[in-house]
Amino acid sequence: MKLLAYADRAVALVNTDDHGTGHDRLQCGDDVCRLLPQGWRVSPTAAQAGLDELREVRPRLRRVFELAATGRPERATEALNKLLCDFPVSAAISDHADGDWHLHLTDEPYGPARSYVTGATFGLAYTIAERGPERLGLCEALPCRAVFVDTTTNSSRRYCSDRCATRANVAAYRARRRGDG
């Protein structure tokens, strides 16, 4: 079981909302199906039913990233602990019919959306416990406010993607050139 990979679920869910732009990529059951891990078989009814739950928990997950990224680890872990209480973890073993037995974090009886959030929440908790809250970040390339988990060796990541890093570096270069001329 790759517990750090579960934190990627939190990143994916939070980033369905382009924070500050009003653009929301989580509008319908089809969007839920695209968010869920590949291979999850989810009925359109179950996907639509999970939409509200995913949209409601999204700002709570974002808040954990914001608090951690702004140097408030105690408040971040407090917010995350509340999520862990609301989305308790249970484990299930599976082979997906291919003989590769492994563990999953789940809350299956309550549907795929809840199971997704349960894993995402636990993944963030594991990340903080094993690597520290400073590993949760907000993209520094304005206006982007996407979240990310820093998996670099030296904890130096500042941007959510190479695209944002390039955009920020080009903007800084242009600003320096304007100041030089």
CNS distance restraints for C-alpha pairs under 8 A (distance, minus, plus):
assign (resid   1 and name CA) (resid 102 and name CA) 6.34 0.50 0.50
assign (resid   1 and name CA) (resid 103 and name CA) 5.62 0.50 0.50
assign (resid   1 and name CA) (resid 104 and name CA) 6.81 0.50 0.50
assign (resid   2 and name CA) (resid   6 and name CA) 7.22 0.50 0.50
assign (resid   3 and name CA) (resid   7 and name CA) 7.37 0.50 0.50
assign (resid   3 and name CA) (resid 122 and name CA) 7.98 0.50 0.50
assign (resid   3 and name CA) (resid 123 and name CA) 5.66 0.50 0.50
assign (resid   3 and name CA) (resid 126 and name CA) 6.82 0.50 0.50
assign (resid   4 and name CA) (resid   8 and name CA) 7.31 0.50 0.50
assign (resid   4 and name CA) (resid 123 and name CA) 5.62 0.50 0.50
assign (resid   4 and name CA) (resid 124 and name CA) 7.68 0.50 0.50
assign (resid   4 and name CA) (resid 126 and name CA) 6.86 0.50 0.50
assign (resid   4 and name CA) (resid 127 and name CA) 6.11 0.50 0.50
assign (resid   5 and name CA) (resid   9 and name CA) 7.34 0.50 0.50
assign (resid   5 and name CA) (resid 123 and name CA) 6.90 0.50 0.50
assign (resid   6 and name CA) (resid  10 and name CA) 7.34 0.50 0.50
assign (resid   6 and name CA) (resid 119 and name CA) 5.56 0.50 0.50
assign (resid   6 and name CA) (resid 120 and name CA) 5.12 0.50 0.50
assign (resid   6 and name CA) (resid 121 and name CA) 7.90 0.50 0.50
assign (resid   6 and name CA) (resid 122 and name CA) 7.15 0.50 0.50
assign (resid   6 and name CA) (resid 123 and name CA) 4.38 0.50 0.50
assign (resid   6 and name CA) (resid 124 and name CA) 7.43 0.50 0.50
assign (resid   7 and name CA) (resid  11 and name CA) 6.62 0.50 0.50
assign (resid   7 and name CA) (resid 119 and name CA) 7.60 0.50 0.50
assign (resid   7 and name CA) (resid 120 and name CA) 5.13 0.50 0.50
assign (resid   7 and name CA) (resid 121 and name CA) 7.11 0.50 0.50
assign (resid   7 and name CA) (resid 122 and name CA) 7.37 0.50 0.50
assign (resid   7 and name CA) (resid 123 and name CA) 3.99 0.50 0.50
assign (resid   7 and name CA) (resid 124 and name CA) 4.87 0.50 0.50
assign (resid   7 and name CA) (resid 127 and name CA) 7.10 0.50 0.50
assign (resid   7 and name CA) (resid 149 and name CA) 7.42 0.50 0.50
assign (resid   8 and name CA) (resid  12 and name CA) 6.09 0.50 0.50
assign (resid   8 and name CA) (resid 120 and name CA) 7.09 0.50 0.50
assign (resid   8 and name CA) (resid 123 and name CA) 7.63 0.50 0.50
assign (resid   8 and name CA) (resid 148 and name CA) 7.97 0.50 0.50
assign (resid   8 and name CA) (resid 149 and name CA) 7.35 0.50 0.50
assign (resid   9 and name CA) (resid  13 and name CA) 6.09 0.50 0.50
assign (resid   9 and name CA) (resid 116 and name CA) 7.26 0.50 0.50
assign (resid   9 and name CA) (resid 117 and name CA) 7.69 0.50 0.50
assign (resid   9 and name CA) (resid 119 and name CA) 7.42 0.50 0.50
assign (resid   9 and name CA) (resid 120 and name CA) 4.95 0.50 0.50
assign (resid   9 and name CA) (resid 123 and name CA) 7.94 0.50 0.50
assign (resid  10 and name CA) (resid  14 and name CA) 6.05 0.50 0.50
assign (resid  10 and name CA) (resid  61 and name CA) 6.78 0.50 0.50
assign (resid  10 and name CA) (resid 117 and name CA) 7.37 0.50 0.50
assign (resid  10 and name CA) (resid 120 and name CA) 4.70 0.50 0.50
assign (resid  10 and name CA) (resid 121 and name CA) 6.83 0.50 0.50
assign (resid  10 and name CA) (resid 123 and name CA) 7.76 0.50 0.50
assign (resid  10 and name CA) (resid 124 and name CA) 7.29 0.50 0.50
assign (resid  11 and name CA) (resid  15 and name CA) 5.98 0.50 0.50
assign (resid  11 and name CA) (resid 147 and name CA) 5.98 0.50 0.50
assign (resid  11 and name CA) (resid 148 and name CA) 5.79 0.50 0.50
assign (resid  11 and name CA) (resid 149 and name CA) 7.36 0.50 0.50
assign (resid  12 and name CA) (resid  16 and name CA) 6.45 0.50 0.50
assign (resid  12 and name CA) (resid  35 and name CA) 7.20 0.50 0.50
assign (resid  13 and name CA) (resid  17 and name CA) 7.86 0.50 0.50
assign (resid  13 and name CA) (resid  35 and name CA) 7.19 0.50 0.50
assign (resid  13 and name CA) (resid  54 and name CA) 7.60 0.50 0.50
assign (resid  13 and name CA) (resid  58 and name CA) 6.42 0.50 0.50
assign (resid  14 and name CA) (resid  58 and name CA) 5.33 0.50 0.50
assign (resid  14 and name CA) (resid  59 and name CA) 7.17 0.50 0.50
assign (resid  14 and name CA) (resid  61 and name CA) 6.64 0.50 0.50
assign (resid  14 and name CA) (resid  62 and name CA) 5.85 0.50 0.50
assign (resid  14 and name CA) (resid 146 and name CA) 7.72 0.50 0.50
assign (resid  14 and name CA) (resid 147 and name CA) 7.13 0.50 0.50
assign (resid  15 and name CA) (resid  19 and name CA) 7.78 0.50 0.50
assign (resid  15 and name CA) (resid 146 and name CA) 5.66 0.50 0.50
assign (resid  15 and name CA) (resid 147 and name CA) 6.61 0.50 0.50
assign (resid  16 and name CA) (resid  24 and name CA) 5.98 0.50 0.50
assign (resid  16 and name CA) (resid  25 and name CA) 4.90 0.50 0.50
assign (resid  16 and name CA) (resid  26 and name CA) 5.99 0.50 0.50
assign (resid  17 and name CA) (resid  22 and name CA) 7.49 0.50 0.50
assign (resid  17 and name CA) (resid  23 and name CA) 6.19 0.50 0.50
assign (resid  17 and name CA) (resid  24 and name CA) 4.56 0.50 0.50
assign (resid  17 and name CA) (resid  25 and name CA) 6.14 0.50 0.50
assign (resid  17 and name CA) (resid  26 and name CA) 7.35 0.50 0.50
assign (resid  18 and name CA) (resid  22 and name CA) 6.53 0.50 0.50
assign (resid  18 and name CA) (resid  23 and name CA) 5.36 0.50 0.50
assign (resid  18 and name CA) (resid  24 and name CA) 6.20 0.50 0.50
assign (resid  18 and name CA) (resid  25 and name CA) 7.93 0.50 0.50
assign (resid  18 and name CA) (resid 144 and name CA) 7.73 0.50 0.50
assign (resid  18 and name CA) (resid 145 and name CA) 7.39 0.50 0.50
assign (resid  18 and name CA) (resid 146 and name CA) 7.07 0.50 0.50
assign (resid  19 and name CA) (resid  23 and name CA) 7.57 0.50 0.50
assign (resid  19 and name CA) (resid 144 and name CA) 7.64 0.50 0.50
assign (resid  19 and name CA) (resid 145 and name CA) 6.05 0.50 0.50
assign (resid  19 and name CA) (resid 146 and name CA) 7.19 0.50 0.50
assign (resid  20 and name CA) (resid 145 and name CA) 7.79 0.50 0.50
assign (resid  25 and name CA) (resid  31 and name CA) 6.84 0.50 0.50
assign (resid  26 and name CA) (resid  31 and name CA) 5.31 0.50 0.50
assign (resid  26 and name CA) (resid  32 and name CA) 6.61 0.50 0.50
assign (resid  26 and name CA) (resid  51 and name CA) 7.41 0.50 0.50
assign (resid  26 and name CA) (resid  55 and name CA) 7.32 0.50 0.50
assign (resid  27 and name CA) (resid  31 and name CA) 6.32 0.50 0.50
assign (resid  27 and name CA) (resid  51 and name CA) 7.51 0.50 0.50
assign (resid  28 and name CA) (resid  32 and name CA) 6.63 0.50 0.50
assign (resid  28 and name CA) (resid  48 and name CA) 6.28 0.50 0.50
assign (resid  28 and name CA) (resid  51 and name CA) 6.70 0.50 0.50
assign (resid  29 and name CA) (resid  33 and name CA) 6.34 0.50 0.50
assign (resid  29 and name CA) (resid  44 and name CA) 6.12 0.50 0.50
assign (resid  29 and name CA) (resid  45 and name CA) 7.61 0.50 0.50
assign (resid  29 and name CA) (resid  46 and name CA) 8.00 0.50 0.50
assign (resid  29 and name CA) (resid  47 and name CA) 4.68 0.50 0.50
assign (resid  29 and name CA) (resid  48 and name CA) 4.12 0.50 0.50
assign (resid  29 and name CA) (resid  49 and name CA) 7.74 0.50 0.50
assign (resid  29 and name CA) (resid  50 and name CA) 7.86 0.50 0.50
assign (resid  29 and name CA) (resid  51 and name CA) 6.47 0.50 0.50
assign (resid  30 and name CA) (resid  34 and name CA) 6.34 0.50 0.50
assign (resid  30 and name CA) (resid  44 and name CA) 7.43 0.50 0.50
assign (resid  30 and name CA) (resid  47 and name CA) 7.22 0.50 0.50
assign (resid  30 and name CA) (resid  48 and name CA) 7.85 0.50 0.50
assign (resid  31 and name CA) (resid  35 and name CA) 6.29 0.50 0.50
assign (resid  32 and name CA) (resid  36 and name CA) 6.30 0.50 0.50
assign (resid  32 and name CA) (resid  47 and name CA) 5.71 0.50 0.50
assign (resid  32 and name CA) (resid  48 and name CA) 7.35 0.50 0.50
assign (resid  32 and name CA) (resid  50 and name CA) 7.49 0.50 0.50
assign (resid  32 and name CA) (resid  51 and name CA) 6.40 0.50 0.50
assign (resid  32 and name CA) (resid 113 and name CA) 7.99 0.50 0.50
assign (resid  33 and name CA) (resid  42 and name CA) 7.06 0.50 0.50
assign (resid  33 and name CA) (resid  47 and name CA) 6.28 0.50 0.50
assign (resid  36 and name CA) (resid  40 and name CA) 6.73 0.50 0.50
assign (resid  36 and name CA) (resid 116 and name CA) 7.08 0.50 0.50
assign (resid  42 and name CA) (resid  46 and name CA) 6.25 0.50 0.50
assign (resid  42 and name CA) (resid  47 and name CA) 6.30 0.50 0.50
assign (resid  42 and name CA) (resid 112 and name CA) 7.22 0.50 0.50
assign (resid  43 and name CA) (resid  47 and name CA) 6.19 0.50 0.50
assign (resid  44 and name CA) (resid  48 and name CA) 6.09 0.50 0.50
assign (resid  45 and name CA) (resid  49 and name CA) 6.06 0.50 0.50
assign (resid  46 and name CA) (resid  50 and name CA) 6.21 0.50 0.50
assign (resid  46 and name CA) (resid 111 and name CA) 6.90 0.50 0.50
assign (resid  46 and name CA) (resid 112 and name CA) 7.25 0.50 0.50
assign (resid  47 and name CA) (resid  51 and name CA) 6.46 0.50 0.50
assign (resid  47 and name CA) (resid 112 and name CA) 7.45 0.50 0.50
assign (resid  47 and name CA) (resid 113 and name CA) 7.36 0.50 0.50
assign (resid  48 and name CA) (resid  52 and name CA) 7.99 0.50 0.50
assign (resid  49 and name CA) (resid  53 and name CA) 7.93 0.50 0.50
assign (resid  50 and name CA) (resid  54 and name CA) 6.22 0.50 0.50
assign (resid  50 and name CA) (resid 111 and name CA) 7.33 0.50 0.50
assign (resid  50 and name CA) (resid 112 and name CA) 7.09 0.50 0.50
assign (resid  50 and name CA) (resid 113 and name CA) 4.85 0.50 0.50
assign (resid  50 and name CA) (resid 114 and name CA) 7.31 0.50 0.50
assign (resid  51 and name CA) (resid  55 and name CA) 6.22 0.50 0.50
assign (resid  51 and name CA) (resid 113 and name CA) 7.39 0.50 0.50
assign (resid  52 and name CA) (resid  56 and name CA) 6.02 0.50 0.50
assign (resid  53 and name CA) (resid  57 and name CA) 6.25 0.50 0.50
assign (resid  53 and name CA) (resid 113 and name CA) 6.93 0.50 0.50
assign (resid  53 and name CA) (resid 114 and name CA) 7.36 0.50 0.50
assign (resid  54 and name CA) (resid  58 and name CA) 6.09 0.50 0.50
assign (resid  54 and name CA) (resid 113 and name CA) 6.35 0.50 0.50
assign (resid  54 and name CA) (resid 114 and name CA) 7.78 0.50 0.50
assign (resid  54 and name CA) (resid 117 and name CA) 7.38 0.50 0.50
assign (resid  55 and name CA) (resid  59 and name CA) 7.72 0.50 0.50
assign (resid  56 and name CA) (resid  60 and name CA) 7.76 0.50 0.50
assign (resid  57 and name CA) (resid  61 and name CA) 6.40 0.50 0.50
assign (resid  57 and name CA) (resid 117 and name CA) 7.90 0.50 0.50
assign (resid  58 and name CA) (resid  62 and name CA) 6.22 0.50 0.50
assign (resid  59 and name CA) (resid  63 and name CA) 6.06 0.50 0.50
assign (resid  60 and name CA) (resid  64 and name CA) 6.69 0.50 0.50
assign (resid  60 and name CA) (resid  79 and name CA) 7.54 0.50 0.50
assign (resid  60 and name CA) (resid  83 and name CA) 7.83 0.50 0.50
assign (resid  61 and name CA) (resid  65 and name CA) 6.76 0.50 0.50
assign (resid  61 and name CA) (resid  80 and name CA) 7.68 0.50 0.50
assign (resid  61 and name CA) (resid 121 and name CA) 7.77 0.50 0.50
assign (resid  62 and name CA) (resid  66 and name CA) 6.17 0.50 0.50
assign (resid  62 and name CA) (resid 147 and name CA) 7.52 0.50 0.50
assign (resid  63 and name CA) (resid  67 and name CA) 6.02 0.50 0.50
assign (resid  63 and name CA) (resid  76 and name CA) 7.42 0.50 0.50
assign (resid  63 and name CA) (resid  79 and name CA) 7.57 0.50 0.50
assign (resid  64 and name CA) (resid  68 and name CA) 6.14 0.50 0.50
assign (resid  64 and name CA) (resid  75 and name CA) 7.95 0.50 0.50
assign (resid  64 and name CA) (resid  76 and name CA) 4.73 0.50 0.50
assign (resid  64 and name CA) (resid  77 and name CA) 7.27 0.50 0.50
assign (resid  64 and name CA) (resid  79 and name CA) 6.11 0.50 0.50
assign (resid  64 and name CA) (resid  80 and name CA) 6.26 0.50 0.50
assign (resid  65 and name CA) (resid  69 and name CA) 5.90 0.50 0.50
assign (resid  65 and name CA) (resid  76 and name CA) 7.21 0.50 0.50
assign (resid  65 and name CA) (resid 136 and name CA) 5.46 0.50 0.50
assign (resid  65 and name CA) (resid 137 and name CA) 6.00 0.50 0.50
assign (resid  65 and name CA) (resid 138 and name CA) 6.92 0.50 0.50
assign (resid  65 and name CA) (resid 147 and name CA) 6.74 0.50 0.50
assign (resid  66 and name CA) (resid  70 and name CA) 6.09 0.50 0.50
assign (resid  66 and name CA) (resid  76 and name CA) 7.84 0.50 0.50
assign (resid  66 and name CA) (resid 137 and name CA) 7.27 0.50 0.50
assign (resid  66 and name CA) (resid 138 and name CA) 6.75 0.50 0.50
assign (resid  67 and name CA) (resid  71 and name CA) 6.50 0.50 0.50
assign (resid  67 and name CA) (resid  72 and name CA) 5.10 0.50 0.50
assign (resid  67 and name CA) (resid  73 and name CA) 6.50 0.50 0.50
assign (resid  67 and name CA) (resid  75 and name CA) 6.40 0.50 0.50
assign (resid  67 and name CA) (resid  76 and name CA) 4.99 0.50 0.50
assign (resid  68 and name CA) (resid  72 and name CA) 5.39 0.50 0.50
assign (resid  68 and name CA) (resid  73 and name CA) 5.01 0.50 0.50
assign (resid  68 and name CA) (resid  75 and name CA) 7.82 0.50 0.50
assign (resid  68 and name CA) (resid  76 and name CA) 5.36 0.50 0.50
assign (resid  68 and name CA) (resid 133 and name CA) 5.43 0.50 0.50
assign (resid  68 and name CA) (resid 134 and name CA) 6.02 0.50 0.50
assign (resid  68 and name CA) (resid 136 and name CA) 6.03 0.50 0.50
assign (resid  68 and name CA) (resid 137 and name CA) 7.13 0.50 0.50
assign (resid  69 and name CA) (resid 133 and name CA) 7.71 0.50 0.50
assign (resid  69 and name CA) (resid 134 and name CA) 6.23 0.50 0.50
assign (resid  69 and name CA) (resid 135 and name CA) 7.99 0.50 0.50
assign (resid  69 and name CA) (resid 136 and name CA) 5.98 0.50 0.50
assign (resid  69 and name CA) (resid 137 and name CA) 4.89 0.50 0.50
assign (resid  69 and name CA) (resid 138 and name CA) 6.22 0.50 0.50
assign (resid  71 and name CA) (resid 134 and name CA) 7.52 0.50 0.50
assign (resid  72 and name CA) (resid  76 and name CA) 6.26 0.50 0.50
assign (resid  73 and name CA) (resid  77 and name CA) 6.08 0.50 0.50
assign (resid  73 and name CA) (resid 133 and name CA) 5.89 0.50 0.50
assign (resid  73 and name CA) (resid 134 and name CA) 7.80 0.50 0.50
assign (resid  74 and name CA) (resid  78 and name CA) 6.10 0.50 0.50
assign (resid  75 and name CA) (resid  79 and name CA) 6.17 0.50 0.50
assign (resid  76 and name CA) (resid  80 and name CA) 6.14 0.50 0.50
assign (resid  76 and name CA) (resid 133 and name CA) 7.73 0.50 0.50
assign (resid  77 and name CA) (resid  81 and name CA) 5.87 0.50 0.50
assign (resid  77 and name CA) (resid 125 and name CA) 7.89 0.50 0.50
assign (resid  78 and name CA) (resid  82 and name CA) 6.44 0.50 0.50
assign (resid  79 and name CA) (resid  83 and name CA) 6.53 0.50 0.50
assign (resid  80 and name CA) (resid  84 and name CA) 6.20 0.50 0.50
assign (resid  80 and name CA) (resid 121 and name CA) 7.18 0.50 0.50
assign (resid  80 and name CA) (resid 124 and name CA) 7.86 0.50 0.50
assign (resid  80 and name CA) (resid 125 and name CA) 6.95 0.50 0.50
assign (resid  81 and name CA) (resid  85 and name CA) 6.29 0.50 0.50
assign (resid  82 and name CA) (resid  86 and name CA) 6.32 0.50 0.50
assign (resid  83 and name CA) (resid  87 and name CA) 5.94 0.50 0.50
assign (resid  83 and name CA) (resid 121 and name CA) 6.67 0.50 0.50
assign (resid  84 and name CA) (resid  88 and name CA) 5.55 0.50 0.50
assign (resid  84 and name CA) (resid  89 and name CA) 7.65 0.50 0.50
assign (resid  84 and name CA) (resid 118 and name CA) 7.59 0.50 0.50
assign (resid  84 and name CA) (resid 121 and name CA) 6.36 0.50 0.50
assign (resid  84 and name CA) (resid 122 and name CA) 6.94 0.50 0.50
assign (resid  87 and name CA) (resid 107 and name CA) 7.77 0.50 0.50
assign (resid  87 and name CA) (resid 114 and name CA) 7.41 0.50 0.50
assign (resid  87 and name CA) (resid 117 and name CA) 7.18 0.50 0.50
assign (resid  87 and name CA) (resid 118 and name CA) 5.11 0.50 0.50
assign (resid  87 and name CA) (resid 121 and name CA) 7.51 0.50 0.50
assign (resid  88 and name CA) (resid 107 and name CA) 7.44 0.50 0.50
assign (resid  88 and name CA) (resid 118 and name CA) 6.56 0.50 0.50
assign (resid  89 and name CA) (resid 105 and name CA) 6.21 0.50 0.50
assign (resid  89 and name CA) (resid 106 and name CA) 6.13 0.50 0.50
assign (resid  89 and name CA) (resid 107 and name CA) 6.48 0.50 0.50
assign (resid  89 and name CA) (resid 118 and name CA) 6.06 0.50 0.50
assign (resid  89 and name CA) (resid 119 and name CA) 7.39 0.50 0.50
assign (resid  89 and name CA) (resid 122 and name CA) 7.23 0.50 0.50
assign (resid  90 and name CA) (resid 105 and name CA) 5.78 0.50 0.50
assign (resid  90 and name CA) (resid 106 and name CA) 5.43 0.50 0.50
assign (resid  90 and name CA) (resid 107 and name CA) 6.22 0.50 0.50
assign (resid  91 and name CA) (resid 103 and name CA) 6.45 0.50 0.50
assign (resid  91 and name CA) (resid 104 and name CA) 5.59 0.50 0.50
assign (resid  91 and name CA) (resid 105 and name CA) 4.64 0.50 0.50
assign (resid  91 and name CA) (resid 106 and name CA) 5.73 0.50 0.50
assign (resid  92 and name CA) (resid 103 and name CA) 5.62 0.50 0.50
assign (resid  92 and name CA) (resid 104 and name CA) 5.26 0.50 0.50
assign (resid  92 and name CA) (resid 105 and name CA) 6.41 0.50 0.50
assign (resid  92 and name CA) (resid 106 and name CA) 6.60 0.50 0.50
assign (resid  93 and name CA) (resid 101 and name CA) 6.71 0.50 0.50
assign (resid  93 and name CA) (resid 102 and name CA) 5.54 0.50 0.50
assign (resid  93 and name CA) (resid 103 and name CA) 4.45 0.50 0.50
assign (resid  93 and name CA) (resid 104 and name CA) 6.14 0.50 0.50
assign (resid  94 and name CA) (resid 100 and name CA) 7.81 0.50 0.50
assign (resid  94 and name CA) (resid 101 and name CA) 5.45 0.50 0.50
assign (resid  94 and name CA) (resid 102 and name CA) 5.60 0.50 0.50
assign (resid  94 and name CA) (resid 103 and name CA) 6.30 0.50 0.50
assign (resid  94 and name CA) (resid 104 and name CA) 7.25 0.50 0.50
assign (resid  95 and name CA) (resid  99 and name CA) 5.18 0.50 0.50
assign (resid  95 and name CA) (resid 100 and name CA) 4.83 0.50 0.50
assign (resid  95 and name CA) (resid 101 and name CA) 4.27 0.50 0.50
assign (resid  95 and name CA) (resid 102 and name CA) 6.33 0.50 0.50
assign (resid  96 and name CA) (resid 100 and name CA) 7.35 0.50 0.50
assign (resid  96 and name CA) (resid 101 and name CA) 7.91 0.50 0.50
assign (resid 105 and name CA) (resid 115 and name CA) 7.54 0.50 0.50
assign (resid 105 and name CA) (resid 118 and name CA) 7.15 0.50 0.50
assign (resid 105 and name CA) (resid 119 and name CA) 5.45 0.50 0.50
assign (resid 106 and name CA) (resid 115 and name CA) 4.79 0.50 0.50
assign (resid 106 and name CA) (resid 116 and name CA) 7.38 0.50 0.50
assign (resid 106 and name CA) (resid 118 and name CA) 6.30 0.50 0.50
assign (resid 106 and name CA) (resid 119 and name CA) 6.37 0.50 0.50
assign (resid 107 and name CA) (resid 111 and name CA) 7.28 0.50 0.50
assign (resid 107 and name CA) (resid 112 and name CA) 7.98 0.50 0.50
assign (resid 107 and name CA) (resid 114 and name CA) 6.26 0.50 0.50
assign (resid 107 and name CA) (resid 115 and name CA) 4.47 0.50 0.50
assign (resid 107 and name CA) (resid 118 and name CA) 6.50 0.50 0.50
assign (resid 108 and name CA) (resid 112 and name CA) 6.45 0.50 0.50
assign (resid 108 and name CA) (resid 114 and name CA) 7.45 0.50 0.50
assign (resid 108 and name CA) (resid 115 and name CA) 5.52 0.50 0.50
assign (resid 110 and name CA) (resid 114 and name CA) 6.08 0.50 0.50
assign (resid 110 and name CA) (resid 115 and name CA) 7.22 0.50 0.50
assign (resid 111 and name CA) (resid 115 and name CA) 6.30 0.50 0.50
assign (resid 112 and name CA) (resid 116 and name CA) 6.00 0.50 0.50
assign (resid 113 and name CA) (resid 117 and name CA) 6.29 0.50 0.50
assign (resid 114 and name CA) (resid 118 and name CA) 6.01 0.50 0.50
assign (resid 115 and name CA) (resid 119 and name CA) 6.32 0.50 0.50
assign (resid 116 and name CA) (resid 120 and name CA) 6.18 0.50 0.50
assign (resid 117 and name CA) (resid 121 and name CA) 5.94 0.50 0.50
assign (resid 118 and name CA) (resid 122 and name CA) 6.21 0.50 0.50
assign (resid 119 and name CA) (resid 123 and name CA) 5.94 0.50 0.50
assign (resid 120 and name CA) (resid 124 and name CA) 6.36 0.50 0.50
assign (resid 121 and name CA) (resid 125 and name CA) 6.32 0.50 0.50
assign (resid 122 and name CA) (resid 126 and name CA) 6.06 0.50 0.50
assign (resid 123 and name CA) (resid 127 and name CA) 6.11 0.50 0.50
assign (resid 124 and name CA) (resid 128 and name CA) 6.19 0.50 0.50
assign (resid 125 and name CA) (resid 129 and name CA) 6.08 0.50 0.50
assign (resid 126 and name CA) (resid 130 and name CA) 5.91 0.50 0.50
assign (resid 127 and name CA) (resid 131 and name CA) 5.48 0.50 0.50
assign (resid 127 and name CA) (resid 132 and name CA) 6.65 0.50 0.50
assign (resid 127 and name CA) (resid 133 and name CA) 7.50 0.50 0.50
assign (resid 127 and name CA) (resid 135 and name CA) 7.48 0.50 0.50
assign (resid 128 and name CA) (resid 132 and name CA) 4.25 0.50 0.50
assign (resid 128 and name CA) (resid 133 and name CA) 4.69 0.50 0.50
assign (resid 128 and name CA) (resid 134 and name CA) 7.89 0.50 0.50
assign (resid 128 and name CA) (resid 135 and name CA) 7.23 0.50 0.50
assign (resid 128 and name CA) (resid 136 and name CA) 8.00 0.50 0.50
assign (resid 129 and name CA) (resid 133 and name CA) 7.81 0.50 0.50
assign (resid 131 and name CA) (resid 135 and name CA) 6.63 0.50 0.50
assign (resid 134 and name CA) (resid 155 and name CA) 7.78 0.50 0.50
assign (resid 135 and name CA) (resid 149 and name CA) 5.59 0.50 0.50
assign (resid 135 and name CA) (resid 150 and name CA) 4.80 0.50 0.50
assign (resid 135 and name CA) (resid 151 and name CA) 7.17 0.50 0.50
assign (resid 135 and name CA) (resid 155 and name CA) 6.62 0.50 0.50
assign (resid 136 and name CA) (resid 147 and name CA) 7.42 0.50 0.50
assign (resid 136 and name CA) (resid 148 and name CA) 6.10 0.50 0.50
assign (resid 136 and name CA) (resid 149 and name CA) 4.82 0.50 0.50
assign (resid 136 and name CA) (resid 150 and name CA) 6.26 0.50 0.50
assign (resid 137 and name CA) (resid 147 and name CA) 5.60 0.50 0.50
assign (resid 137 and name CA) (resid 148 and name CA) 5.26 0.50 0.50
assign (resid 137 and name CA) (resid 149 and name CA) 6.12 0.50 0.50
assign (resid 137 and name CA) (resid 150 and name CA) 6.87 0.50 0.50
assign (resid 137 and name CA) (resid 158 and name CA) 7.28 0.50 0.50
assign (resid 138 and name CA) (resid 145 and name CA) 5.81 0.50 0.50
assign (resid 138 and name CA) (resid 146 and name CA) 5.83 0.50 0.50
assign (resid 138 and name CA) (resid 147 and name CA) 4.54 0.50 0.50
assign (resid 138 and name CA) (resid 148 and name CA) 6.38 0.50 0.50
assign (resid 138 and name CA) (resid 158 and name CA) 7.46 0.50 0.50
assign (resid 138 and name CA) (resid 159 and name CA) 7.24 0.50 0.50
assign (resid 138 and name CA) (resid 160 and name CA) 7.26 0.50 0.50
assign (resid 139 and name CA) (resid 144 and name CA) 6.23 0.50 0.50
assign (resid 139 and name CA) (resid 145 and name CA) 5.26 0.50 0.50
assign (resid 139 and name CA) (resid 146 and name CA) 5.45 0.50 0.50
assign (resid 139 and name CA) (resid 147 and name CA) 6.06 0.50 0.50
assign (resid 139 and name CA) (resid 148 and name CA) 7.36 0.50 0.50
assign (resid 139 and name CA) (resid 158 and name CA) 5.95 0.50 0.50
assign (resid 139 and name CA) (resid 159 and name CA) 4.35 0.50 0.50
assign (resid 139 and name CA) (resid 160 and name CA) 5.07 0.50 0.50
assign (resid 139 and name CA) (resid 164 and name CA) 7.81 0.50 0.50
assign (resid 140 and name CA) (resid 144 and name CA) 7.24 0.50 0.50
assign (resid 140 and name CA) (resid 145 and name CA) 7.20 0.50 0.50
assign (resid 140 and name CA) (resid 158 and name CA) 5.87 0.50 0.50
assign (resid 140 and name CA) (resid 159 and name CA) 5.65 0.50 0.50
assign (resid 141 and name CA) (resid 145 and name CA) 7.54 0.50 0.50
assign (resid 141 and name CA) (resid 159 and name CA) 6.47 0.50 0.50
assign (resid 141 and name CA) (resid 164 and name CA) 5.74 0.50 0.50
assign (resid 141 and name CA) (resid 165 and name CA) 6.88 0.50 0.50
assign (resid 141 and name CA) (resid 167 and name CA) 7.32 0.50 0.50
assign (resid 141 and name CA) (resid 168 and name CA) 5.44 0.50 0.50
assign (resid 142 and name CA) (resid 168 and name CA) 7.86 0.50 0.50
assign (resid 144 and name CA) (resid 164 and name CA) 7.73 0.50 0.50
assign (resid 146 and name CA) (resid 160 and name CA) 6.20 0.50 0.50
assign (resid 147 and name CA) (resid 160 and name CA) 6.35 0.50 0.50
assign (resid 148 and name CA) (resid 159 and name CA) 7.87 0.50 0.50
assign (resid 148 and name CA) (resid 160 and name CA) 5.58 0.50 0.50
assign (resid 150 and name CA) (resid 155 and name CA) 6.18 0.50 0.50
assign (resid 150 and name CA) (resid 156 and name CA) 7.46 0.50 0.50
assign (resid 150 and name CA) (resid 157 and name CA) 5.71 0.50 0.50
assign (resid 151 and name CA) (resid 155 and name CA) 6.89 0.50 0.50
assign (resid 151 and name CA) (resid 157 and name CA) 7.94 0.50 0.50
assign (resid 152 and name CA) (resid 156 and name CA) 6.47 0.50 0.50
assign (resid 152 and name CA) (resid 157 and name CA) 6.64 0.50 0.50
assign (resid 158 and name CA) (resid 165 and name CA) 7.80 0.50 0.50
assign (resid 159 and name CA) (resid 164 and name CA) 6.04 0.50 0.50
assign (resid 159 and name CA) (resid 165 and name CA) 5.60 0.50 0.50
assign (resid 160 and name CA) (resid 164 and name CA) 6.61 0.50 0.50
assign (resid 160 and name CA) (resid 165 and name CA) 7.76 0.50 0.50
assign (resid 161 and name CA) (resid 165 and name CA) 6.36 0.50 0.50
assign (resid 162 and name CA) (resid 166 and name CA) 6.04 0.50 0.50
assign (resid 163 and name CA) (resid 167 and name CA) 6.18 0.50 0.50
assign (resid 164 and name CA) (resid 168 and name CA) 6.09 0.50 0.50
assign (resid 165 and name CA) (resid 169 and name CA) 6.09 0.50 0.50
assign (resid 166 and name CA) (resid 170 and name CA) 6.03 0.50 0.50
assign (resid 167 and name CA) (resid 171 and name CA) 6.15 0.50 0.50
assign (resid 168 and name CA) (resid 172 and name CA) 6.14 0.50 0.50
assign (resid 169 and name CA) (resid 173 and name CA) 6.08 0.50 0.50
assign (resid 170 and name CA) (resid 174 and name CA) 6.13 0.50 0.50
assign (resid 171 and name CA) (resid 175 and name CA) 6.13 0.50 0.50
assign (resid 172 and name CA) (resid 176 and name CA) 6.20 0.50 0.50
assign (resid 173 and name CA) (resid 177 and name CA) 6.23 0.50 0.50
assign (resid 174 and name CA) (resid 178 and name CA) 6.19 0.50 0.50
assign (resid 175 and name CA) (resid 179 and name CA) 6.31 0.50 0.50
assign (resid 176 and name CA) (resid 180 and name CA) 6.21 0.50 0.50
assign (resid 177 and name CA) (resid 181 and name CA) 6.34 0.50 0.50
